Amino acid sequence: MSRQLYSVQEGMARTGLARSNFFNKLASGEIRSVKIGKRRLIPDTAIDEYIERLEAEAEAARSSGAA
């Protein structure tokens, strides 16, 4: 079974985002997170959704640019 929650550091590694950029995405809600005690954790589905959204935006930009 794969992990379902990642630390902020692990989320940064999975997305390739720098610390400040990652925290900005968390604060804006672009990447969902949960808080357990004092820890901020990132669901694996939140990272997948963020990446899928980026891919969809890139595809839409390619499509509109080609039209």
PDB file as gemmi writes it, atoms N, CA and C in Angstrom:
CRYST1    1.000    1.000    1.000  90.00  90.00  90.00 P 1                      
ATOM      1  N   MET A   1       0.843  -1.183   0.000  1.00  0.00           N  
ATOM      2  CA  MET A   1       0.000   0.000   0.000  1.00  0.00           C  
ATOM      3  C   MET A   1       0.885   1.243   0.000  1.00  0.00           C  
ATOM      4  N   SER A   2       0.561   2.204  -0.859  1.00  0.00           N  
ATOM      5  CA  SER A   2       1.368   3.415  -0.925  1.00  0.00           C  
ATOM      6  C   SER A   2       0.929   4.405   0.149  1.00  0.00           C  
ATOM      7  N   ARG A   3       1.794   5.317   0.446  1.00  0.00           N  
ATOM      8  CA  ARG A   3       1.491   6.338   1.444  1.00  0.00           C  
ATOM      9  C   ARG A   3       0.413   7.267   0.934  1.00  0.00           C  
ATOM     10  N   GLN A   4      -0.387   7.775   1.831  1.00  0.00           N  
ATOM     11  CA  GLN A   4      -1.465   8.672   1.438  1.00  0.00           C  
ATOM     12  C   GLN A   4      -1.226  10.106   1.871  1.00  0.00           C  
ATOM     13  N   LEU A   5      -0.333  10.321   2.826  1.00  0.00           N  
ATOM     14  CA  LEU A   5      -0.024  11.665   3.299  1.00  0.00           C  
ATOM     15  C   LEU A   5       1.481  11.895   3.238  1.00  0.00           C  
ATOM     16  N   TYR A   6       1.858  13.088   2.801  1.00  0.00           N  
ATOM     17  CA  TYR A   6       3.266  13.448   2.679  1.00  0.00           C  
ATOM     18  C   TYR A   6       3.553  14.705   3.476  1.00  0.00           C  
ATOM     19  N   SER A   7       4.767  14.804   3.986  1.00  0.00           N  
ATOM     20  CA  SER A   7       5.198  16.023   4.666  1.00  0.00           C  
ATOM     21  C   SER A   7       5.352  17.121   3.615  1.00  0.00           C  
ATOM     22  N   VAL A   8       5.485  18.337   4.086  1.00  0.00           N  
ATOM     23  CA  VAL A   8       5.693  19.455   3.161  1.00  0.00           C  
ATOM     24  C   VAL A   8       6.967  19.220   2.353  1.00  0.00           C  
ATOM     25  N   GLN A   9       8.027  18.781   3.007  1.00  0.00           N  
ATOM     26  CA  GLN A   9       9.292  18.514   2.302  1.00  0.00           C  
ATOM     27  C   GLN A   9       9.104  17.475   1.200  1.00  0.00           C  
ATOM     28  N   GLU A  10       8.365  16.414   1.512  1.00  0.00           N  
ATOM     29  CA  GLU A  10       8.125  15.358   0.514  1.00  0.00           C  
ATOM     30  C   GLU A  10       7.233  15.881  -0.606  1.00  0.00           C  
ATOM     31  N   GLY A  11       6.253  16.710  -0.269  1.00  0.00           N  
ATOM     32  CA  GLY A  11       5.399  17.318  -1.299  1.00  0.00           C  
ATOM     33  C   GLY A  11       6.201  18.209  -2.227  1.00  0.00           C  
ATOM     34  N   MET A  12       7.130  18.967  -1.653  1.00  0.00           N  
ATOM     35  CA  MET A  12       8.001  19.811  -2.468  1.00  0.00           C  
ATOM     36  C   MET A  12       8.818  18.957  -3.423  1.00  0.00           C  
ATOM     37  N   ALA A  13       9.339  17.845  -2.922  1.00  0.00           N  
ATOM     38  CA  ALA A  13      10.146  16.954  -3.755  1.00  0.00           C  
ATOM     39  C   ALA A  13       9.315  16.347  -4.879  1.00  0.00           C  
ATOM     40  N   ARG A  14       8.078  15.955  -4.565  1.00  0.00           N  
ATOM     41  CA  ARG A  14       7.223  15.335  -5.583  1.00  0.00           C  
ATOM     42  C   ARG A  14       6.823  16.318  -6.670  1.00  0.00           C  
ATOM     43  N   THR A  15       6.643  17.584  -6.323  1.00  0.00           N  
ATOM     44  CA  THR A  15       6.216  18.576  -7.312  1.00  0.00           C  
ATOM     45  C   THR A  15       7.382  19.303  -7.960  1.00  0.00           C  
ATOM     46  N   GLY A  16       8.529  19.303  -7.295  1.00  0.00           N  
ATOM     47  CA  GLY A  16       9.676  20.037  -7.813  1.00  0.00           C  
ATOM     48  C   GLY A  16       9.606  21.527  -7.521  1.00  0.00           C  
ATOM     49  N   LEU A  17       8.688  21.929  -6.642  1.00  0.00           N  
ATOM     50  CA  LEU A  17       8.539  23.336  -6.311  1.00  0.00           C  
ATOM     51  C   LEU A  17       9.477  23.730  -5.177  1.00  0.00           C  
ATOM     52  N   ALA A  18       9.951  24.962  -5.215  1.00  0.00           N  
ATOM     53  CA  ALA A  18      10.757  25.500  -4.126  1.00  0.00           C  
ATOM     54  C   ALA A  18       9.857  25.767  -2.919  1.00  0.00           C  
ATOM     55  N   ARG A  19      10.458  25.898  -1.770  1.00  0.00           N  
ATOM     56  CA  ARG A  19       9.727  26.059  -0.514  1.00  0.00           C  
ATOM     57  C   ARG A  19       8.710  27.203  -0.555  1.00  0.00           C  
ATOM     58  N   SER A  20       9.144  28.403  -0.914  1.00  0.00           N  
ATOM     59  CA  SER A  20       8.229  29.550  -0.896  1.00  0.00           C  
ATOM     60  C   SER A  20       7.096  29.364  -1.895  1.00  0.00           C  
ATOM     61  N   ASN A  21       7.398  28.843  -3.061  1.00  0.00           N  
ATOM     62  CA  ASN A  21       6.375  28.612  -4.075  1.00  0.00           C  
ATOM     63  C   ASN A  21       5.381  27.558  -3.588  1.00  0.00           C  
ATOM     64  N   PHE A  22       5.875  26.501  -2.961  1.00  0.00           N  
ATOM     65  CA  PHE A  22       5.012  25.443  -2.450  1.00  0.00           C  
ATOM     66  C   PHE A  22       4.079  25.997  -1.371  1.00  0.00           C  
ATOM     67  N   PHE A  23       4.623  26.793  -0.449  1.00  0.00           N  
ATOM     68  CA  PHE A  23       3.791  27.377   0.603  1.00  0.00           C  
ATOM     69  C   PHE A  23       2.765  28.351   0.023  1.00  0.00           C  
ATOM     70  N   ASN A  24       3.126  29.070  -1.036  1.00  0.00           N  
ATOM     71  CA  ASN A  24       2.158  29.947  -1.699  1.00  0.00           C  
ATOM     72  C   ASN A  24       1.005  29.134  -2.287  1.00  0.00           C  
ATOM     73  N   LYS A  25       1.319  27.992  -2.885  1.00  0.00           N  
ATOM     74  CA  LYS A  25       0.287  27.117  -3.451  1.00  0.00           C  
ATOM     75  C   LYS A  25      -0.611  26.564  -2.346  1.00  0.00           C  
ATOM     76  N   LEU A  26      -0.045  26.236  -1.193  1.00  0.00           N  
ATOM     77  CA  LEU A  26      -0.846  25.774  -0.068  1.00  0.00           C  
ATOM     78  C   LEU A  26      -1.764  26.890   0.431  1.00  0.00           C  
ATOM     79  N   ALA A  27      -1.215  28.088   0.596  1.00  0.00           N  
ATOM     80  CA  ALA A  27      -1.981  29.218   1.128  1.00  0.00           C  
ATOM     81  C   ALA A  27      -3.129  29.606   0.207  1.00  0.00           C  
ATOM     82  N   SER A  28      -2.915  29.492  -1.099  1.00  0.00           N  
ATOM     83  CA  SER A  28      -3.954  29.874  -2.064  1.00  0.00           C  
ATOM     84  C   SER A  28      -4.972  28.762  -2.289  1.00  0.00           C  
ATOM     85  N   GLY A  29      -4.662  27.560  -1.800  1.00  0.00           N  
ATOM     86  CA  GLY A  29      -5.568  26.439  -1.995  1.00  0.00           C  
ATOM     87  C   GLY A  29      -5.331  25.680  -3.289  1.00  0.00           C  
ATOM     88  N   GLU A  30      -4.311  26.073  -4.036  1.00  0.00           N  
ATOM     89  CA  GLU A  30      -4.005  25.352  -5.280  1.00  0.00           C  
ATOM     90  C   GLU A  30      -3.589  23.916  -4.989  1.00  0.00           C  
ATOM     91  N   ILE A  31      -2.936  23.729  -3.848  1.00  0.00           N  
ATOM     92  CA  ILE A  31      -2.599  22.389  -3.374  1.00  0.00           C  
ATOM     93  C   ILE A  31      -3.274  22.235  -2.021  1.00  0.00           C  
ATOM     94  N   ARG A  32      -4.145  21.237  -1.925  1.00  0.00           N  
ATOM     95  CA  ARG A  32      -4.860  20.990  -0.670  1.00  0.00           C  
ATOM     96  C   ARG A  32      -3.921  20.387   0.364  1.00  0.00           C  
ATOM     97  N   SER A  33      -4.229  20.646   1.624  1.00  0.00           N  
ATOM     98  CA  SER A  33      -3.452  20.053   2.704  1.00  0.00           C  
ATOM     99  C   SER A  33      -4.360  19.842   3.908  1.00  0.00           C  
ATOM    100  N   VAL A  34      -3.864  19.056   4.846  1.00  0.00           N  
ATOM    101  CA  VAL A  34      -4.573  18.829   6.104  1.00  0.00           C  
ATOM    102  C   VAL A  34      -3.591  19.116   7.235  1.00  0.00           C  
ATOM    103  N   LYS A  35      -4.144  19.451   8.373  1.00  0.00           N  
ATOM    104  CA  LYS A  35      -3.302  19.703   9.531  1.00  0.00           C  
ATOM    105  C   LYS A  35      -3.646  18.683  10.600  1.00  0.00           C  
ATOM    106  N   ILE A  36      -2.638  17.980  11.073  1.00  0.00           N  
ATOM    107  CA  ILE A  36      -2.802  17.009  12.153  1.00  0.00           C  
ATOM    108  C   ILE A  36      -1.864  17.460  13.264  1.00  0.00           C  
ATOM    109  N   GLY A  37      -2.453  17.932  14.343  1.00  0.00           N  
ATOM    110  CA  GLY A  37      -1.644  18.529  15.398  1.00  0.00           C  
ATOM    111  C   GLY A  37      -0.989  19.773  14.843  1.00  0.00           C  
ATOM    112  N   LYS A  38       0.318  19.843  14.937  1.00  0.00           N  
ATOM    113  CA  LYS A  38       1.059  20.981  14.401  1.00  0.00           C  
ATOM    114  C   LYS A  38       1.603  20.709  13.003  1.00  0.00           C  
ATOM    115  N   ARG A  39       1.420  19.485  12.530  1.00  0.00           N  
ATOM    116  CA  ARG A  39       1.981  19.105  11.219  1.00  0.00           C  
ATOM    117  C   ARG A  39       1.024  19.407  10.083  1.00  0.00           C  
ATOM    118  N   ARG A  40       1.556  19.951   9.012  1.00  0.00           N  
ATOM    119  CA  ARG A  40       0.824  20.168   7.774  1.00  0.00           C  
ATOM    120  C   ARG A  40       1.190  19.020   6.861  1.00  0.00           C  
ATOM    121  N   LEU A  41       0.186  18.276   6.388  1.00  0.00           N  
ATOM    122  CA  LEU A  41       0.419  17.113   5.530  1.00  0.00           C  
ATOM    123  C   LEU A  41      -0.330  17.281   4.221  1.00  0.00           C  
ATOM    124  N   ILE A  42       0.238  16.713   3.180  1.00  0.00           N  
ATOM    125  CA  ILE A  42      -0.303  16.843   1.839  1.00  0.00           C  
ATOM    126  C   ILE A  42      -0.817  15.478   1.390  1.00  0.00           C  
ATOM    127  N   PRO A  43      -2.131  15.365   1.100  1.00  0.00           N  
ATOM    128  CA  PRO A  43      -2.642  14.093   0.582  1.00  0.00           C  
ATOM    129  C   PRO A  43      -2.041  13.797  -0.798  1.00  0.00           C  
ATOM    130  N   ASP A  44      -1.762  12.528  -1.061  1.00  0.00           N  
ATOM    131  CA  ASP A  44      -1.223  12.173  -2.375  1.00  0.00           C  
ATOM    132  C   ASP A  44      -2.178  12.571  -3.489  1.00  0.00           C  
ATOM    133  N   THR A  45      -3.476  12.513  -3.229  1.00  0.00           N  
ATOM    134  CA  THR A  45      -4.457  12.903  -4.248  1.00  0.00           C  
ATOM    135  C   THR A  45      -4.372  14.395  -4.555  1.00  0.00           C  
ATOM    136  N   ALA A  46      -4.008  15.207  -3.562  1.00  0.00           N  
ATOM    137  CA  ALA A  46      -3.883  16.654  -3.782  1.00  0.00           C  
ATOM    138  C   ALA A  46      -2.731  16.947  -4.737  1.00  0.00           C  
ATOM    139  N   ILE A  47      -1.643  16.205  -4.597  1.00  0.00           N  
ATOM    140  CA  ILE A  47      -0.503  16.395  -5.496  1.00  0.00           C  
ATOM    141  C   ILE A  47      -0.872  15.934  -6.900  1.00  0.00           C  
ATOM    142  N   ASP A  48      -1.535  14.789  -6.997  1.00  0.00           N  
ATOM    143  CA  ASP A  48      -1.969  14.284  -8.304  1.00  0.00           C  
ATOM    144  C   ASP A  48      -2.913  15.272  -8.987  1.00  0.00           C  
ATOM    145  N   GLU A  49      -3.871  15.821  -8.232  1.00  0.00           N  
ATOM    146  CA  GLU A  49      -4.821  16.782  -8.797  1.00  0.00           C  
ATOM    147  C   GLU A  49      -4.115  18.043  -9.277  1.00  0.00           C  
ATOM    148  N   TYR A  50      -3.145  18.518  -8.505  1.00  0.00           N  
ATOM    149  CA  TYR A  50      -2.391  19.709  -8.895  1.00  0.00           C  
ATOM    150  C   TYR A  50      -1.649  19.464 -10.212  1.00  0.00           C  
ATOM    151  N   ILE A  51      -0.991  18.326 -10.330  1.00  0.00           N  
ATOM    152  CA  ILE A  51      -0.242  18.004 -11.553  1.00  0.00           C  
ATOM    153  C   ILE A  51      -1.192  17.839 -12.733  1.00  0.00           C  
ATOM    154  N   GLU A  52      -2.321  17.176 -12.529  1.00  0.00           N  
ATOM    155  CA  GLU A  52      -3.305  17.011 -13.606  1.00  0.00           C  
ATOM    156  C   GLU A  52      -3.843  18.360 -14.070  1.00  0.00           C  
ATOM    157  N   ARG A  53      -4.067  19.280 -13.116  1.00  0.00           N  
ATOM    158  CA  ARG A  53      -4.554  20.613 -13.460  1.00  0.00           C  
ATOM    159  C   ARG A  53      -3.506  21.367 -14.292  1.00  0.00           C  
ATOM    160  N   LEU A  54      -2.233  21.242 -13.924  1.00  0.00           N  
ATOM    161  CA  LEU A  54      -1.169  21.879 -14.696  1.00  0.00           C  
ATOM    162  C   LEU A  54      -1.123  21.327 -16.121  1.00  0.00           C  
ATOM    163  N   GLU A  55      -1.255  20.008 -16.238  1.00  0.00           N  
ATOM    164  CA  GLU A  55      -1.241  19.382 -17.567  1.00  0.00           C  
ATOM    165  C   GLU A  55      -2.431  19.842 -18.402  1.00  0.00           C  
ATOM    166  N   ALA A  56      -3.606  19.936 -17.787  1.00  0.00           N  
ATOM    167  CA  ALA A  56      -4.801  20.382 -18.512  1.00  0.00           C  
ATOM    168  C   ALA A  56      -4.646  21.827 -18.968  1.00  0.00           C  
ATOM    169  N   GLU A  57      -4.072  22.676 -18.113  1.00  0.00           N  
ATOM    170  CA  GLU A  57      -3.854  24.079 -18.483  1.00  0.00           C  
ATOM    171  C   GLU A  57      -2.854  24.181 -19.630  1.00  0.00           C  
ATOM    172  N   ALA A  58      -1.816  23.367 -19.590  1.00  0.00           N  
ATOM    173  CA  ALA A  58      -0.816  23.374 -20.666  1.00  0.00           C  
ATOM    174  C   ALA A  58      -1.444  22.901 -21.975  1.00  0.00           C  
ATOM    175  N   GLU A  59      -2.276  21.870 -21.911  1.00  0.00           N  
ATOM    176  CA  GLU A  59      -2.959  21.375 -23.102  1.00  0.00           C  
ATOM    177  C   GLU A  59      -3.904  22.421 -23.665  1.00  0.00           C  
ATOM    178  N   ALA A  60      -4.647  23.090 -22.795  1.00  0.00           N  
ATOM    179  CA  ALA A  60      -5.579  24.131 -23.238  1.00  0.00           C  
ATOM    180  C   ALA A  60      -4.818  25.278 -23.903  1.00  0.00           C  
ATOM    181  N   ALA A  61      -3.668  25.627 -23.351  1.00  0.00           N  
ATOM    182  CA  ALA A  61      -2.850  26.704 -23.938  1.00  0.00           C  
ATOM    183  C   ALA A  61      -2.328  26.296 -25.306  1.00  0.00           C  
ATOM    184  N   ARG A  62      -1.918  25.021 -25.435  1.00  0.00           N  
ATOM    185  CA  ARG A  62      -1.446  24.537 -26.743  1.00  0.00           C  
ATOM    186  C   ARG A  62      -2.579  24.544 -27.757  1.00  0.00           C  
ATOM    187  N   SER A  63      -3.754  24.109 -27.330  1.00  0.00           N  
ATOM    188  CA  SER A  63      -4.905  24.045 -28.232  1.00  0.00           C  
ATOM    189  C   SER A  63      -5.344  25.415 -28.686  1.00  0.00           C  
ATOM    190  N   SER A  64      -5.395  26.363 -27.769  1.00  0.00           N  
ATOM    191  CA  SER A  64      -5.846  27.707 -28.142  1.00  0.00           C  
ATOM    192  C   SER A  64      -4.796  28.434 -28.971  1.00  0.00           C  
ATOM    193  N   GLY A  65      -3.536  28.101 -28.747  1.00  0.00           N  
ATOM    194  CA  GLY A  65      -2.452  28.719 -29.526  1.00  0.00           C  
ATOM    195  C   GLY A  65      -2.391  28.169 -30.942  1.00  0.00           C  
ATOM    196  N   ALA A  66      -2.797  26.921 -31.116  1.00  0.00           N  
ATOM    197  CA  ALA A  66      -2.741  26.274 -32.422  1.00  0.00           C  
ATOM    198  C   ALA A  66      -3.937  26.618 -33.285  1.00  0.00           C  
ATOM    199  N   ALA A  67      -5.016  27.091 -32.650  1.00  0.00           N  
ATOM    200  CA  ALA A  67      -6.256  27.358 -33.392  1.00  0.00           C  
ATOM    201  C   ALA A  67      -6.219  28.661 -34.135  1.00  0.00           C  
TER     202      ALA A  67                                                      
END                                                                             
